Amino acid sequence: MGSLFEELEAREVAARVRVEELEAELAELSGKLEMAREGLERLRIARETVAEVLAEMGPERSVAAVDAGQAPVDVPMTSAYAGAERQVIGVLTVPNWQPGMGSETLPRVYRDIMEVVADAPGPVRAKQVVPRIGLPAETGKIEGTRAKLKRLVERGWLDEDTPGMFTPARRRGTISPNSR
């Protein structure tokens, strides 16, 4: 009979170890679940906040006034996003260039890039723009700036006649020939 009791004790020890392992897994998964719930809640709040902001922005309200935190002026101003559908899917930070639209409608970093390109005596490369807008000349910063320059070309703000060489857009009609 001694061996039967020993076998039962061994099985009990193995079962206890397995229960402890499962409890540890459960605690780890509970922590992951809580973090995922917090992330989901932050995304929900962000989506609702953006929807509220976009709903409050009328097409007559100046983007510059919104950026400066000012109340809209009685003079109607054309928004960079006038006529855009107000469904919250994504935010167009760089609007397509339209006649009469100035660089003040662009986010700050894009205005800085536009100023550097406009002040240059000729076409500029991304690696020339980076230090002039106050960023370190690192590969990541150059590639990020190149993407911004390409976005400005796509939206009609700049031209890229030679790959990697950017110039102010020559306005032919209402939109740059390089914009899509």
C-alpha positions as CSV (number, residue, x, y, z in Angstrom):
1,M,0.0,0.0,0.0
2,G,2.9,2.4,0.5
3,S,3.5,2.8,-3.2
4,L,-0.1,3.8,-3.9
5,F,0.1,6.6,-1.3
6,E,3.5,7.7,-2.8
7,E,1.9,7.8,-6.3
8,L,-1.0,9.9,-5.1
9,E,1.3,12.3,-3.4
10,A,3.4,12.7,-6.6
11,R,0.2,13.3,-8.6
12,E,-1.0,15.9,-6.0
13,V,2.4,17.7,-6.2
14,A,2.2,17.7,-10.0
15,A,-1.4,19.0,-9.9
16,R,-0.4,21.7,-7.4
17,V,2.5,22.8,-9.7
18,R,0.1,22.9,-12.7
19,V,-2.4,25.0,-10.8
20,E,0.3,27.5,-9.8
21,E,1.5,27.7,-13.4
22,L,-2.1,28.4,-14.6
23,E,-2.6,31.0,-11.9
24,A,0.6,32.8,-13.0
25,E,-0.6,32.7,-16.7
26,L,-4.0,34.0,-15.6
27,A,-2.4,36.9,-13.7
28,E,-0.2,37.7,-16.8
29,L,-3.2,37.6,-19.2
30,S,-5.3,39.7,-16.8
31,G,-2.6,42.4,-16.9
32,K,-2.4,42.3,-20.7
33,L,-6.2,42.4,-20.9
34,E,-6.3,45.5,-18.6
35,M,-3.6,47.2,-20.8
36,A,-5.6,46.4,-23.9
37,R,-8.8,47.8,-22.4
38,E,-6.9,51.0,-21.4
39,G,-5.6,51.4,-25.0
40,L,-9.0,50.9,-26.4
41,E,-10.5,53.5,-24.1
42,R,-7.8,56.0,-25.0
43,L,-8.5,55.4,-28.7
44,R,-12.3,55.8,-28.2
45,I,-11.8,59.1,-26.3
46,A,-9.4,60.4,-29.0
47,R,-11.9,59.5,-31.8
48,E,-14.7,61.3,-29.9
49,T,-12.6,64.3,-29.3
50,V,-11.5,64.6,-32.9
51,A,-15.1,64.2,-34.0
52,E,-16.2,67.0,-31.6
53,V,-13.5,69.4,-32.8
54,L,-14.3,68.7,-36.5
55,A,-18.0,69.2,-35.9
56,E,-17.3,72.5,-34.2
57,M,-15.2,73.8,-37.1
58,G,-17.4,75.4,-39.6
59,P,-16.1,75.9,-43.2
60,E,-16.0,79.7,-42.6
61,R,-13.8,79.5,-39.5
62,S,-10.2,80.2,-40.3
63,V,-7.7,77.5,-39.7
64,A,-5.2,80.1,-38.6
65,A,-7.7,81.4,-36.0
66,V,-8.2,77.9,-34.7
67,D,-4.5,77.3,-34.5
68,A,-4.0,80.7,-32.6
69,G,-7.0,79.9,-30.3
70,Q,-8.9,83.0,-31.5
71,A,-12.6,83.4,-32.1
72,P,-13.6,83.6,-35.7
73,V,-13.6,87.1,-37.2
74,D,-16.8,88.4,-38.8
75,V,-15.0,88.5,-42.2
76,P,-15.7,85.1,-43.8
77,M,-12.5,83.3,-44.6
78,T,-12.1,80.2,-46.8
79,S,-10.9,77.2,-44.8
80,A,-8.3,74.9,-46.3
81,Y,-10.9,72.2,-45.7
82,A,-14.0,73.9,-47.1
83,G,-16.2,71.5,-48.9
84,A,-14.5,68.5,-47.3
85,E,-16.8,65.8,-46.1
86,R,-17.0,66.0,-42.3
87,Q,-16.9,62.3,-41.7
88,V,-14.1,61.3,-39.3
89,I,-12.0,58.9,-41.2
90,G,-8.7,60.7,-41.2
91,V,-7.4,64.2,-41.0
92,L,-5.8,65.9,-44.0
93,T,-3.0,67.9,-42.4
94,V,-1.6,69.2,-45.7
95,P,-4.6,70.4,-47.9
96,N,-4.4,70.5,-51.6
97,W,-3.2,73.8,-52.9
98,Q,-5.9,76.1,-54.3
99,P,-5.7,79.5,-55.8
100,G,-5.5,82.2,-53.1
101,M,-4.3,79.8,-50.5
102,G,-1.2,80.7,-48.5
103,S,1.2,78.6,-46.6
104,E,-0.4,79.9,-43.3
105,T,-2.9,77.0,-43.8
106,L,-0.1,74.5,-43.4
107,P,1.1,73.0,-40.1
108,R,4.1,74.7,-38.7
109,V,6.8,72.2,-39.9
110,Y,5.4,72.4,-43.4
111,R,5.5,76.2,-43.3
112,D,9.1,76.0,-42.2
113,I,9.9,73.6,-45.1
114,M,8.1,75.9,-47.6
115,E,10.1,78.9,-46.3
116,V,13.4,77.1,-46.8
117,V,12.5,75.9,-50.3
118,A,11.3,79.4,-51.2
119,D,14.5,81.1,-49.9
120,A,16.9,78.7,-51.7
121,P,18.6,80.0,-54.8
122,G,17.7,76.7,-56.7
123,P,16.3,73.2,-56.2
124,V,17.0,71.7,-52.7
125,R,17.4,68.2,-51.4
126,A,15.8,66.9,-48.2
127,K,19.3,66.7,-46.5
128,Q,19.7,70.4,-47.2
129,V,16.3,71.3,-45.7
130,V,16.7,69.3,-42.4
131,P,19.4,71.5,-40.7
132,R,17.6,74.6,-41.8
133,I,14.4,73.6,-40.0
134,G,16.3,72.9,-36.8
135,L,16.6,69.1,-37.0
136,P,19.8,67.0,-36.7
137,A,21.1,65.6,-40.0
138,E,20.2,62.0,-39.1
139,T,18.9,59.5,-41.6
140,G,15.5,59.2,-39.9
141,K,15.0,63.0,-39.9
142,I,16.1,63.3,-43.5
143,E,13.7,60.5,-44.6
144,G,10.8,62.1,-42.6
145,T,11.5,65.4,-44.2
146,R,11.7,63.8,-47.7
147,A,8.3,62.3,-47.1
148,K,6.9,65.8,-46.1
149,L,8.5,67.3,-49.3
150,K,6.9,64.6,-51.4
151,R,3.5,65.2,-49.7
152,L,3.9,68.9,-50.5
153,V,4.5,67.9,-54.2
154,E,1.5,65.6,-54.2
155,R,-0.7,68.4,-52.9
156,G,0.5,71.0,-55.3
157,W,2.6,73.2,-53.0
158,L,6.1,72.2,-54.5
159,D,7.5,70.8,-57.7
160,E,10.0,68.0,-58.1
161,D,11.2,68.2,-61.7
162,T,14.3,66.1,-61.0
163,P,13.9,63.2,-58.5
164,G,14.9,64.4,-55.0
165,M,15.2,68.1,-56.0
166,F,12.4,70.3,-54.8
167,T,11.4,73.8,-55.9
168,P,8.5,76.1,-55.2
169,A,5.5,75.2,-57.4
170,R,5.2,77.0,-60.7
171,R,1.4,77.5,-60.9
172,R,0.1,76.4,-64.3
173,G,-3.7,76.7,-64.1
174,T,-5.0,75.8,-60.7
175,I,-2.8,72.9,-59.6
176,S,0.8,71.8,-59.9
177,P,1.6,69.4,-62.7
178,N,3.2,67.0,-60.2
179,S,0.2,66.8,-57.9
180,R,-2.2,63.9,-58.0
